[in-house]
Amino acid sequence: MTNLEPARDRPVRVLLVDDDPDDHLLTRDVIADIPGGGYTLDWVPEFDAALDAVCAGEHDVYLVDYRLGAKTGLELLAEMRQRACNGPVILLTGLGGPEVDRAAAEAGAADYIEKAKLDPVALERAIRYTLRQRAYEADLERKVADRTAALERANASLREADRRKDEFLATLAHELRNPLAPIRNALAIMDLSPGNPAGLAKAKAVMERQVRQLARLIDDLLDASRLTRNVLHIDPRPLDLTGPLEAAAEASRAAAEAGGISLRVELPPGPLVVNGDHARLTQVFANLLSNAIKYTEAGGTITLTAEPDGDEVVVAVRDTGAGIPADELPRVFDLFGPADRPDARAAGGLGVGLAVAKRVTEMHGGTVTVASDGAGQGAVFAVRLPLHQK
C-alpha cells in the first residue's frame, strides 16, 4: 500500500513501461532530478513482461507509454482490468487534449503527462497526485468493505432474530396448548361425576395445576415484553437475601421432587443484607433453579448456595445435569436463547427466564455468569450482588 506522500521509510518504486530506450534514459534523468530524491526507477520495454510486472504489484506507480510497439498503453490498462490488477498508472503520451484525457480516464489511468512537458516538477506532482488518489481509493474500499461486513452482520442478526421469533412462537403455541387437554378432561369428569366428591376434588386439583402453568406462561410473556421494551422495574430496599433464596427454593422444590431430583440449600447462619426487590430477586433465583431442573435428569442433584465475598454476596446454583457446550455459553442469557438447544422444547418453558434473571440482577448492580465443562458435565450459574452498605 502507498502513503499519501512519497517521502517515507523506503523510496517510491516507479516502473516505466516504454519500448523506446531513449525515453527510458530521459525518464531516468528526470526521476534523478526530482528535488529531495526518494524515487527508484525500473524499466520494462515489452508488453507481456510489463503486464506481468504490473500484476506482480511490486511497484508504487507505473509510467506507461501510450505507444508500445504494435500495442498501446490503453490496451495494457484493459488487460490489467481483465486480470484484476489495480496498480496506479500514469500515461505518458506525445499528444494532449481532452480526447486523450478522456481516453486515459476511461481506461483507468490515474493521470497522464505529455512527454514534451515531462520534467522533475511535473512528474513529481503527477506521482504525488496518483499516490494520494490511490490512498484515498484504498481507504474508500476499506470503508465500503467494513460497511458491507457490518451490514452482513446486521442482516445475519435479523435473520437469526426472525428464526428465534418463529421458534418462540412455535414453542408458545405448544406450551399454551399443553394445559388445555387436562383442563378439558377435568371439565368432562366434573360433568360426568356431579355426585362424586373425590372425582370433583381430583378434577379441581388438575385444573388448578394447569391454570398455574398457564399463569406462569403469561407471566413469561409479560416479562419478555418488558425486556424488549426495557420497562422492567424494581423496588429496592434493604433486605436479608435469605428470604428470596428460601422462597425460590420452596417454590422449586415440588418440581424438583416430581423429577426425581435432589434439591439442596446451603445458606450461612447470618444475614446477607442487600439493597433489593424481594419479589424480583426471588424470581431471579427461581428462574435459575427452574432452568437447572429442566436440564437435570432423575437422580441428579441441584445445590443452591450463598456466601459473602468481600463487599459482595455470591449465590450459586450448581447442577449435575446436561451441561452446556462451549459454543452455546455466550448465548445462554439471550432472550429465547434456550430454544436453540435440542432438548429445550422437551424441557418446557418459553426461554425467557435466564434473560430476565440477567436483567434483574444487573438492575440490582450485580452480575450473573454461567460455567460448564461441556455436555453432560452440569452447569454453575453464579449471581453476584453488592452487600448493603449502612
C-alpha positions in Angstrom: 0.0 0.0 0.0 1.2 3.6 -0.6 1.1 6.6 1.6 -0.3 10.0 0.8 3.2 11.4 0.3 6.2 9.7 -1.3 8.6 10.7 1.4 8.7 7.7 3.8 10.9 4.9 5.1 11.6 3.5 1.7 11.8 5.1 -1.8 8.8 5.2 -4.0 9.3 2.4 -6.6 8.4 3.5 -10.1 8.1 1.2 -13.1 8.5 2.6 -16.6 6.7 0.7 -19.4 8.2 2.1 -22.6 9.7 0.3 -25.7 12.0 3.2 -26.5 15.4 3.1 -24.8 15.9 6.8 -25.3 12.7 7.6 -23.5 13.9 5.3 -20.7 17.1 7.3 -20.3 15.2 10.6 -20.4 12.8 9.4 -17.7 15.6 8.1 -15.6 17.3 11.5 -15.7 14.0 13.3 -14.8 13.5 10.9 -11.9 17.1 11.6 -10.7 16.5 15.3 -10.8 13.4 15.3 -8.6 14.2 17.5 -5.6 14.8 15.5 -2.5 15.1 12.2 -4.3 13.2 9.3 -2.8 12.4 7.5 -6.0 13.7 4.5 -7.8 13.0 3.6 -11.5 12.7 0.2 -13.1 12.2 -0.4 -16.8 10.2 -2.9 -18.8 10.1 -2.4 -22.6 7.9 -5.3 -23.6 4.1 -5.5 -23.4 3.7 -9.0 -21.9 6.6 -8.6 -19.5 5.1 -5.3 -18.4 1.7 -6.8 -17.8 3.3 -9.5 -15.6 5.3 -6.8 -13.7 2.3 -4.6 -13.1 0.2 -7.5 -11.9 3.0 -8.6 -9.5 2.2 -5.4 -7.6 5.8 -4.7 -6.5 5.9 -1.0 -7.6 4.0 2.0 -6.2 3.4 3.8 -9.5 3.5 2.7 -13.2 4.6 5.1 -16.0 3.1 3.6 -19.2 3.9 4.9 -22.7 0.9 5.5 -24.9 2.7 3.6 -27.8 4.1 0.2 -27.0 5.1 -1.2 -30.4 2.1 -2.8 -32.0 0.0 -2.2 -28.9 -0.9 0.8 -26.7 -0.9 1.7 -23.1 -4.7 1.8 -23.2 -4.6 -1.9 -24.2 -2.3 -2.6 -21.3 -4.8 -0.9 -19.0 -7.6 -3.0 -20.5 -5.6 -6.2 -19.9 -4.9 -5.1 -16.3 -8.6 -4.8 -15.7 -9.2 -8.3 -17.1 -6.6 -9.7 -14.7 -7.9 -7.5 -11.8 -4.6 -5.7 -11.4 -5.1 -2.4 -9.7 -1.8 -0.6 -9.9 -1.9 3.2 -10.3 -0.9 4.2 -13.8 0.3 7.5 -15.2 0.0 7.5 -19.0 2.9 9.1 -21.0 1.8 10.5 -24.4 3.1 12.6 -27.2 -0.3 14.2 -27.6 -2.5 16.2 -25.3 -6.1 17.4 -25.2 -9.5 16.4 -23.9 -9.7 13.3 -26.1 -6.5 11.8 -24.6 -7.6 12.9 -21.2 -11.0 11.2 -21.6 -9.5 8.0 -23.1 -6.9 7.8 -20.3 -9.6 8.2 -17.6 -11.9 5.7 -19.2 -9.1 3.2 -19.5 -8.4 3.5 -15.8 -5.3 5.7 -15.7 -4.9 7.9 -12.7 -3.3 10.7 -14.7 -1.4 11.5 -17.9 1.6 13.6 -18.8 2.6 14.9 -22.2 6.2 13.8 -23.0 7.0 17.3 -24.2 6.1 18.6 -20.7 7.9 15.9 -18.7 10.2 17.5 -16.2 11.0 16.8 -12.5 8.4 19.1 -11.1 5.6 17.8 -13.4 6.5 14.2 -12.8 6.7 14.6 -9.0 3.4 16.4 -9.0 1.7 13.6 -11.0 3.2 10.9 -8.8 2.1 12.7 -5.6 -1.4 13.1 -7.0 -1.5 9.5 -8.1 -0.4 8.2 -4.7 -2.9 10.4 -2.9 -5.7 9.1 -5.2 -4.5 5.6 -4.6 -4.5 6.0 -0.9 -7.9 7.7 -1.0 -9.4 4.8 -3.1 -7.8 2.2 -0.8 -9.3 3.9 2.2 -12.7 4.2 0.5 -12.6 0.5 -0.4 -11.7 -0.4 3.2 -14.6 1.7 4.4 -17.0 0.1 1.9 -15.8 -3.3 2.9 -16.2 -2.5 6.6 -19.7 -1.2 6.0 -20.6 -4.2 3.8 -19.4 -6.5 6.6 -21.4 -4.6 9.2 -24.5 -4.8 7.0 -23.9 -8.5 6.5 -23.6 -9.0 10.3 -26.7 -6.9 10.8 -28.7 -8.9 8.3 -27.4 -12.2 9.9 -28.6 -10.9 13.3 -32.0 -10.0 11.8 -32.3 -13.4 10.2 -31.3 -15.1 13.5 -33.8 -12.9 15.4 -36.5 -13.8 12.9 -35.7 -17.5 13.2 -35.7 -17.3 17.0 -39.0 -15.5 16.9 -40.5 -18.3 14.8 -39.1 -20.8 17.3 -40.6 -18.8 20.2 -44.0 -18.7 18.6 -43.9 -22.4 17.9 -42.9 -23.1 21.5 -45.5 -20.7 22.8 -48.3 -22.4 20.9 -47.0 -25.8 22.1 -46.8 -24.6 25.7 -50.2 -22.9 25.7 -51.9 -26.0 24.2 -50.5 -28.4 26.7 -52.6 -27.4 29.7 -55.8 -27.3 27.6 -56.2 -31.1 27.3 -56.0 -31.7 31.1 -58.4 -28.9 31.8 -60.9 -30.2 29.1 -60.7 -33.7 30.6 -61.2 -32.3 34.1 -64.3 -30.5 33.0 -65.6 -33.7 31.4 -65.0 -35.6 34.7 -66.9 -32.9 36.6 -69.8 -33.1 34.2 -69.9 -36.9 34.5 -69.4 -37.1 38.3 -71.5 -34.4 39.9 -72.2 -36.5 42.9 -68.6 -37.8 43.3 -66.7 -35.5 45.7 -63.4 -37.4 45.3 -63.6 -37.2 41.5 -64.5 -33.5 41.7 -61.6 -32.8 44.0 -59.2 -34.6 41.7 -60.5 -32.7 38.7 -60.3 -29.4 40.6 -56.7 -30.1 41.5 -55.8 -30.8 37.9 -57.4 -27.6 36.7 -55.7 -25.6 39.4 -52.3 -27.0 38.5 -52.8 -26.3 34.8 -54.2 -22.8 35.4 -51.0 -22.1 37.4 -49.0 -23.3 34.4 -50.9 -21.0 32.1 -50.4 -18.1 34.5 -46.7 -18.8 34.6 -46.6 -18.8 30.8 -48.4 -15.5 30.7 -46.0 -14.1 33.2 -43.2 -15.2 31.0 -44.8 -13.4 28.0 -45.2 -10.2 30.0 -41.6 -10.4 31.2 -40.4 -10.9 27.6 -42.4 -7.9 26.5 -41.0 -5.8 29.4 -37.4 -6.9 28.4 -37.8 -6.0 24.8 -39.3 -2.6 25.8 -36.8 -2.1 28.6 -39.6 -1.4 31.2 -38.8 -3.9 33.9 -39.0 -2.2 37.3 -37.7 -3.0 40.8 -38.4 -1.6 44.2 -35.1 -1.9 46.1 -34.8 -1.7 49.9 -32.5 -3.3 52.5 -33.4 -7.0 52.9 -31.9 -10.2 54.0 -31.2 -12.2 50.9 -32.0 -15.4 52.8 -35.7 -14.6 52.3 -35.8 -14.6 48.5 -33.4 -17.6 48.4 -35.7 -19.7 50.7 -38.8 -18.6 48.8 -37.3 -19.6 45.5 -36.2 -22.9 46.9 -39.6 -23.6 48.3 -41.3 -22.7 45.0 -39.0 -25.0 43.1 -39.0 -28.0 45.5 -42.1 -29.6 44.2 -40.9 -29.6 40.6 -37.5 -31.0 41.7 -39.2 -33.8 43.6 -41.5 -34.6 40.7 -38.5 -35.0 38.5 -36.6 -37.2 41.0 -34.0 -34.5 41.6 -32.4 -33.7 45.0 -32.5 -30.0 45.8 -30.0 -28.9 48.5 -29.9 -25.5 50.0 -26.8 -24.4 51.9 -27.1 -20.9 53.4 -24.9 -19.2 56.0 -26.3 -18.7 59.5 -26.0 -14.9 59.5 -27.9 -12.4 57.4 -26.8 -11.4 53.9 -28.3 -7.9 53.6 -28.5 -6.4 50.1 -30.5 -3.5 48.7 -33.0 -5.3 46.6 -36.5 -6.1 45.5 -37.8 -9.2 47.3 -40.2 -10.3 44.6 -37.7 -9.8 41.7 -34.8 -11.4 43.5 -37.0 -14.4 44.3 -37.8 -14.5 40.6 -34.1 -14.5 39.7 -33.3 -17.5 41.9 -36.4 -19.3 41.0 -35.6 -18.9 37.3 -32.1 -20.3 37.8 -33.5 -23.2 39.8 -36.2 -23.8 37.2 -33.6 -23.9 34.5 -31.4 -26.3 36.4 -34.4 -28.6 37.0 -35.2 -28.6 33.2 -31.8 -29.9 32.3 -31.2 -32.3 35.2 -32.3 -35.9 34.9 -33.8 -38.0 37.6 -31.3 -38.9 40.3 -29.3 -35.7 39.7 -28.6 -33.0 42.3 -29.1 -29.3 42.4 -27.3 -27.2 45.0 -28.2 -23.6 46.0 -25.5 -21.9 48.0 -24.8 -18.3 49.2 -21.8 -16.8 50.8 -20.3 -13.4 51.4 -17.2 -12.5 49.3 -15.7 -9.1 50.3 -18.3 -6.4 49.7 -20.5 -8.8 47.6 -22.6 -11.9 48.2 -22.2 -14.8 45.7 -25.2 -17.0 45.1 -24.5 -20.2 43.1 -26.9 -22.7 41.5 -25.0 -25.9 40.7 -26.5 -28.9 38.9 -25.3 -32.3 37.6 -27.4 -32.0 34.5 -27.0 -31.9 30.7 -24.3 -29.2 30.7 -23.8 -26.6 28.1 -21.4 -26.9 25.0 -18.8 -24.2 24.9 -20.1 -22.6 21.7 -23.5 -22.1 23.3 -22.3 -20.4 26.6 -22.2 -16.9 25.1 -25.9 -17.1 24.2 -27.3 -18.7 27.3 -28.8 -15.4 28.6 -30.1 -14.2 25.2 -33.9 -13.8 25.1 -35.4 -17.0 23.8 -31.9 -18.4 23.7 -32.7 -21.9 25.1 -34.9 -22.6 22.1 -31.7 -23.3 20.2 -30.8 -26.3 22.4 -32.1 -29.7 21.1 -33.6 -30.6 24.5 -35.1 -27.2 25.2 -38.6 -27.9 23.8 -38.9 -31.1 25.7 -37.8 -29.3 28.8 -40.7 -26.8 28.5 -40.9 -23.1 29.1 -40.5 -20.1 26.7 -36.8 -19.5 27.2 -37.1 -16.1 28.8 -36.2 -17.0 32.4 -32.4 -16.6 32.1 -32.7 -13.4 30.2 -35.0 -12.0 32.9 -32.6 -13.2 35.6 -29.7 -11.4 34.0 -31.5 -8.2 33.5 -33.0 -8.1 37.0 -29.6 -8.9 38.5 -28.0 -6.1 36.5 -30.7 -3.7 37.7 -29.6 -4.5 41.3 -26.0 -3.6 40.4 -24.9 -7.2 40.2 -23.8 -9.8 37.6 -24.7 -13.3 36.6 -22.4 -15.7 34.9 -22.5 -19.3 33.7 -19.8 -22.0 33.5 -19.9 -25.6 32.3 -17.3 -28.1 31.3 -19.5 -29.2 28.4 -22.3 -31.6 27.5 -23.2 -33.9 30.3 -21.0 -32.1 32.8 -23.6 -29.9 34.6 -23.5 -26.2 34.9 -22.9 -23.5 37.5 -24.8 -20.2 37.5 -23.3 -17.6 39.8 -25.1 -14.3 40.9 -23.0 -11.6 42.5 -24.8 -8.8 44.3 -23.3 -5.9 46.3 -23.9 -6.1 50.0 -25.9 -3.3 51.6 -23.7 -0.5 52.9 -25.0 1.1 56.0 
